[in-house]
Amino acid sequence: MRIAVVGTGYVGLVTGTCFSEMGVHVTCIDVDQNKINALNQGIIPIYEPGLETLVHKNMKSGRLQFKTSLQDVMDHVDIIFIAVGTPPDEDGSADLKYVLEVAHTIGRYINHYTVVVTKSTVPVGTAIKVRQAINSELQQRGDTHIEFDVASNPEFLKEGNAVKDFMSPDRVVVGVDSERARKLMARLYKPFMIVSDRLIFTDIPSAEMIKYAANSMLATRISFMNDIANLCELVGADVNMVRKGIGSDTRIGKKFLYAGCGYGGSCFPKDVKALIKTAADNGYNMRVLQAVEDVNAEQKLVLYHKIVKYYGDEKALEGKTVAMWGLAFKPETDDMREAPSLVLIDLLLKAGAHVRVYDPVAMDECRRRIGVSVYYARDMYDAVTGADALMLVTEWKEFRMPNTDQLSKKMLGRLILDGRNILDSEELRHAGFEYHCIGK
């Protein structure tokens, strides 16, 4: 089987690489010539554990190729995945410009039966627009006899664990409206279903909705626990004990119940906004999701409010040096989209503070985003040198057991603000630090 994956971003590159690992001949397409040149030299544009090894292996085998022209491969492919970006518009809706550009390109060059699959996260009704775009091109060509199907195959990849998620999925959702498309998609995913059949076929609108509903539910759990954490602080409760208590209820479960300083990334913020907008376009108000979004926006300010309270007011931050451990929105990625660190850095700099940052993999991404307005430390202890306060923003494993002697020697102040509740409060307080976290 031969497939094409259009878009070599996070989703497209992981998708194409993992299919090639299962023996499928894959061509990844991207209009960015520089990115394609880099990929052909084995340079991976994103950080994702295990991905680089698989890319090199399957390029060497000849099963994985990178090109800039979709037209060049249209004669040979059975399935085309559209995995381009769907950035949010100003009104929160998903921008389908790039998805529909690909659909029009397919319509101009398609010459045999092909299944066109939306892999990008797209709102309900997108498959209809993709079909219309392809048909409009076929009509202009006078080739309306050429058959094709459109399908929806949303991704459920966790950044930092994407390769494992793809290779051992807990479910694969495919929305189709023809038996021919269903059989072809079932054949494609058969190697992933040998141990357990987790392939779920639905109608296309349901498949499009599942992705948004799943991410919105997870975002809701996070914002709910952050709301509970803030109340815990006011009433004297411990959110970690609350989390264990409610997580033991099998109806609730333990996942996504960790309080922190807000969620970020490419999915949750964008998908929550898009679902709210989809509802509004259909005359419905998603009141719960609006609250989820509002709580998360406020939660990104929590560490800043704590440091302001500690020093008395914002003016007292002027001239202070604040160290920050963690820049990516989560561990095991360099992705800083919608990251709480960006909000905190901006507030601290506006207050006149000096900021020293360290992240195991996101330093270059931070430089790209904010330039030289902060000090980029060599390691976690260089970051705290001369610092009046330390903010832990991303829960990288190497931050979990810091050397308190090193901290004592290098820091001027003794304030530690733990935005992810991963540090040992007793050890830090015994070493003379004033420790503050979320929900205690």
C-alpha positions in Angstrom: 0.0 0.0 0.0 1.1 3.5 -0.8 -0.1 6.7 1.0 0.7 10.4 1.0 0.7 12.5 4.1 0.4 16.2 3.4 1.9 18.3 6.1 5.1 17.5 8.0 4.2 19.1 11.3 3.8 17.3 14.6 0.8 15.1 13.4 1.9 14.6 9.8 5.4 13.6 10.6 4.5 11.1 13.3 1.7 9.7 11.2 3.8 9.1 8.1 6.8 7.7 10.0 4.7 5.3 12.0 2.8 4.0 9.0 6.2 3.4 7.2 7.4 1.5 10.2 4.5 -1.0 9.6 5.6 -1.5 6.0 3.5 1.1 4.2 5.2 3.2 1.5 4.8 6.8 2.6 5.5 10.1 1.0 5.3 13.1 3.3 4.5 16.3 1.4 5.2 19.9 2.5 5.4 23.1 0.6 8.2 24.3 2.8 11.3 23.5 0.7 13.7 24.2 3.6 11.9 21.8 5.9 11.8 19.1 3.2 15.6 19.6 2.5 16.3 19.3 6.2 14.2 16.1 6.6 15.9 14.6 3.6 19.2 15.2 5.5 17.7 13.5 8.6 17.1 16.7 10.5 13.9 16.5 12.5 12.0 19.8 13.0 10.3 18.8 16.3 11.4 17.1 19.5 9.5 13.8 20.1 11.1 10.8 21.8 11.8 7.9 19.5 10.8 9.8 16.3 14.2 10.6 14.9 15.4 7.0 15.1 12.3 5.8 13.2 12.6 8.5 10.5 16.2 7.5 9.8 15.4 3.8 9.8 12.5 4.1 7.4 14.2 6.6 5.1 17.1 4.1 4.8 14.7 1.3 3.9 13.1 3.4 1.2 9.6 3.3 2.8 9.6 6.9 3.9 10.2 9.8 1.5 9.9 13.6 1.7 8.8 15.8 -1.2 7.3 19.2 -2.0 4.9 18.2 -4.8 1.7 16.2 -4.1 1.1 16.0 -7.9 4.3 13.9 -8.3 2.8 11.0 -6.2 -0.9 11.2 -7.1 -0.6 8.4 -9.7 0.5 5.9 -7.1 -1.2 6.5 -3.8 -4.3 4.8 -2.4 -4.9 7.2 0.5 -4.0 10.8 1.1 -4.0 12.1 4.6 -4.4 15.9 5.1 -2.4 16.8 8.2 -1.8 20.5 7.7 -2.3 23.1 10.4 -5.7 24.5 11.4 -4.8 27.6 13.4 -7.5 29.4 15.3 -9.0 32.5 13.7 -9.6 35.6 15.7 -13.1 34.4 16.5 -11.8 31.1 17.8 -12.9 29.0 14.9 -10.5 26.6 13.1 -9.0 28.1 10.0 -9.5 25.6 7.2 -7.6 27.5 4.6 -4.7 25.1 4.4 -7.0 22.0 4.5 -9.1 23.3 1.6 -6.0 24.3 -0.4 -4.9 20.6 -0.2 -8.3 19.5 -1.2 -8.3 21.7 -4.3 -4.8 20.4 -5.2 -6.1 16.8 -4.9 -9.1 17.7 -7.2 -6.8 19.1 -9.8 -4.6 16.0 -10.1 -6.6 13.0 -8.9 -6.9 10.3 -11.6 -8.0 7.1 -9.9 -10.0 6.1 -6.8 -8.4 7.5 -3.7 -9.6 7.9 -0.1 -8.9 11.5 1.1 -8.6 11.5 4.9 -8.7 14.5 7.2 -6.1 13.9 9.9 -6.0 17.5 11.0 -8.3 18.5 13.9 -11.3 20.0 12.0 -14.8 21.0 13.0 -17.9 19.0 12.1 -18.8 19.6 8.5 -15.2 19.9 7.2 -15.5 16.6 5.2 -18.4 18.1 3.2 -16.2 21.1 2.4 -13.3 18.9 1.3 -15.6 16.9 -0.9 -17.0 20.1 -2.4 -13.5 21.4 -3.1 -12.4 18.3 -4.9 -15.6 18.1 -6.9 -15.3 21.7 -8.0 -11.9 20.9 -9.5 -13.1 17.8 -11.1 -16.0 19.7 -12.7 -13.6 22.3 -14.1 -11.5 19.5 -15.6 -14.6 17.7 -17.0 -13.5 14.5 -15.1 -16.5 14.0 -12.9 -16.4 10.2 -13.5 -13.3 9.9 -11.2 -14.4 8.3 -7.9 -13.1 9.2 -4.5 -14.2 9.0 -0.9 -13.6 11.4 2.0 -13.0 10.0 5.5 -12.2 11.5 9.0 -9.4 9.9 11.1 -8.8 12.2 14.1 -5.5 11.8 15.9 -5.2 11.2 19.7 -1.4 11.7 20.1 0.1 13.0 23.4 3.1 15.1 22.8 6.1 13.4 24.4 4.4 10.0 23.9 3.2 10.3 20.3 5.2 7.4 18.7 4.0 5.0 21.4 0.4 6.3 21.1 0.4 5.8 17.4 2.0 2.3 17.4 -0.1 1.0 20.3 -3.3 3.1 20.2 -6.1 2.7 22.7 -8.5 3.4 19.9 -8.5 4.4 16.2 -11.6 6.3 15.1 -12.4 6.4 11.4 -15.5 8.2 10.0 -16.6 6.9 6.6 -19.7 6.9 4.5 -18.9 4.1 2.1 -18.0 0.4 2.4 -15.2 0.8 -0.1 -13.5 3.5 2.1 -14.1 1.4 5.2 -12.4 -1.7 3.8 -9.3 0.3 2.6 -8.9 2.1 6.0 -9.4 -1.3 7.8 -6.6 -2.7 5.7 -4.3 0.2 6.4 -4.8 -0.1 10.2 -4.8 -3.9 10.3 -1.1 -4.2 11.5 -1.9 -2.1 14.5 -4.9 -4.3 15.5 -3.2 -7.7 15.8 -3.2 -7.8 19.6 -6.6 -6.1 20.0 -9.1 -4.7 17.6 -9.5 -1.1 18.7 -10.7 0.2 15.3 -13.9 2.2 15.7 -15.9 3.1 12.5 -18.4 5.9 12.8 -20.2 8.3 10.5 -18.0 11.2 9.4 -19.6 14.0 11.6 -19.3 11.8 14.7 -15.6 11.2 14.0 -15.0 14.9 13.6 -16.8 15.6 16.8 -15.0 12.9 18.8 -11.6 14.6 18.7 -13.0 17.9 20.0 -15.1 16.3 22.6 -12.2 14.2 23.9 -9.8 17.1 24.2 -12.5 19.3 25.7 -13.3 16.7 28.4 -9.6 16.4 29.4 -9.3 20.2 29.5 -12.4 20.3 31.7 -10.9 17.9 34.2 -7.8 20.0 34.4 -9.6 23.3 34.9 -12.0 21.6 37.4 -9.1 20.5 39.5 -7.4 23.9 39.3 -10.6 25.5 40.5 -10.8 23.0 43.4 -7.1 23.7 44.1 -7.7 27.4 44.4 -10.6 26.7 46.8 -8.4 24.3 48.8 -6.0 27.1 49.5 -8.7 29.3 50.9 -10.3 26.7 53.1 -7.2 24.9 54.3 -7.5 21.7 52.4 -4.8 19.8 50.4 -5.6 19.3 46.7 -3.3 16.3 46.5 -5.4 14.5 49.2 -8.5 15.5 47.4 -7.2 14.2 44.1 -6.4 10.8 45.6 -9.8 10.7 47.3 -11.8 11.4 44.2 -9.5 9.6 41.8 -10.1 6.3 43.7 -13.7 6.5 42.6 -13.8 4.2 39.6 -16.4 6.4 38.0 -14.0 9.3 37.9 -10.5 7.7 37.7 -7.1 9.1 38.4 -6.0 10.7 35.1 -5.9 14.4 34.4 -6.7 15.4 38.0 -3.4 17.1 38.8 -3.6 20.7 39.8 -1.1 23.1 38.3 -0.5 26.5 36.7 -2.7 25.9 33.6 -2.7 23.9 30.4 -1.2 24.9 27.1 -0.1 23.3 23.9 -1.4 23.0 20.4 -4.6 21.1 21.1 -6.5 21.9 24.3 -6.7 25.7 24.0 -7.4 25.6 20.3 -9.9 22.8 20.4 -11.9 24.2 23.3 -12.2 27.6 21.5 -13.1 25.9 18.2 -15.9 23.8 19.9 -17.3 26.9 21.6 -17.3 28.7 18.2 -19.0 25.7 16.5 -21.7 25.7 19.1 -22.2 29.5 18.7 -22.5 29.1 14.9 -25.3 26.6 15.6 -27.1 28.8 18.1 -25.9 27.0 21.2 -23.9 28.3 24.2 -21.2 25.9 25.6 -21.4 27.3 29.1 -19.2 24.6 30.7 -16.4 24.9 28.1 -16.5 28.7 28.4 -15.9 28.3 32.1 -13.1 25.8 31.4 -11.4 28.4 29.2 -11.8 31.2 31.7 -10.4 29.1 34.6 -7.4 28.1 32.6 -6.6 31.7 31.6 -6.8 32.7 35.2 -4.7 29.7 36.3 -1.7 30.8 34.2 -1.6 33.9 36.4 -1.5 32.0 39.7 2.3 31.9 40.2 2.5 35.6 39.4 -0.2 36.5 41.9 1.7 34.4 44.5 5.0 36.2 44.0 3.3 39.6 44.0 1.6 38.7 47.3 4.9 37.5 48.8 6.7 40.8 48.0 3.7 43.0 48.7 2.9 44.6 45.3 4.0 44.6 41.7 6.4 47.5 42.2 8.5 45.4 44.5 9.3 43.1 41.7 11.3 45.7 39.9 15.0 44.7 39.9 14.3 41.3 41.4 15.7 38.2 39.6 13.3 35.3 39.0 14.5 31.9 37.9 12.2 29.7 35.8 12.5 26.0 35.5 10.6 24.8 32.5 9.4 26.6 29.3 7.6 23.9 27.3 3.8 23.5 28.0 4.6 19.9 29.2 7.6 17.6 29.6 9.1 15.6 26.7 8.4 18.3 24.1 9.8 21.6 23.0 6.3 23.0 22.2 5.6 26.3 23.8 2.3 27.1 22.1 0.0 28.6 24.8 2.5 27.7 27.5 2.1 29.2 31.0 5.8 30.2 30.9 5.1 32.7 28.2 2.4 34.5 30.2 4.6 34.5 33.3 7.7 35.8 31.5 5.7 38.6 30.0 4.2 39.7 33.3 7.6 39.5 35.1 9.4 41.5 32.5 6.6 44.2 32.5 7.0 44.4 36.2 10.7 45.1 35.8 12.1 41.8 37.0 15.1 40.0 35.5 14.2 36.5 34.3 16.6 33.5 34.0 15.2 30.5 32.3 16.1 26.8 31.7 14.4 24.0 29.9 16.0 20.7 28.8 14.8 21.0 25.2 12.8 24.2 24.6 15.6 26.8 24.9 15.8 27.4 21.1 12.1 27.6 20.8 12.0 30.2 23.5 14.7 32.2 21.8 12.7 32.1 18.6 9.6 33.3 20.4 10.9 36.0 22.7 14.5 36.7 21.7 17.0 38.0 24.2 14.7 39.5 26.8 15.6 36.8 29.3 18.9 35.0 30.3 19.2 31.5 28.9 20.9 29.4 31.5 23.3 26.5 30.8 21.5 24.2 33.3 19.0 24.3 36.1 21.5 25.6 38.7 22.9 28.3 36.4 19.3 29.5 36.2 19.0 30.1 39.9 22.3 31.9 40.3 21.6 35.2 42.0 17.9 34.6 41.9 15.5 36.1 44.5 12.8 33.5 43.6 12.4 30.3 41.7 9.3 29.3 39.6 8.9 25.7 38.5 6.6 25.8 35.5 7.1 22.5 33.7 7.4 19.1 35.5 10.5 17.7 33.8 11.9 14.7 35.7 15.3 16.4 36.4 13.6 19.1 38.4 12.0 16.6 40.9 14.9 16.2 43.3 17.0 19.4 43.2 20.2 19.6 45.3 19.2 21.9 48.1 22.8 22.7 49.0 23.3 24.0 45.4 20.1 26.0 45.6 21.2 27.5 49.0 24.6 28.5 47.7 23.4 30.0 44.4 20.1 31.7 45.2 20.0 35.1 47.0 16.4 34.7 48.1 14.6 31.7 49.5 11.2 31.7 47.7 10.3 28.7 45.7 7.0 28.6 43.7 6.1 25.1 42.5 3.5 25.3 39.7 3.3 21.6 39.3 3.4 20.3 42.9 6.3 18.0 42.3 8.9 19.2 44.8 9.4 17.9 48.4 8.0 20.6 50.6 9.4 19.2 53.8 12.9 18.9 52.4 12.9 22.4 51.0 11.5 24.0 54.2 14.0 22.1 56.3 16.7 23.6 54.0 15.4 27.1 54.8 13.3 27.8 51.8 9.8 29.2 51.7 7.8 26.8 49.6 4.5 27.6 47.9 2.6 25.3 45.5 -0.9 24.9 44.0 -3.8 24.0 46.2 -2.4 23.9 49.7 
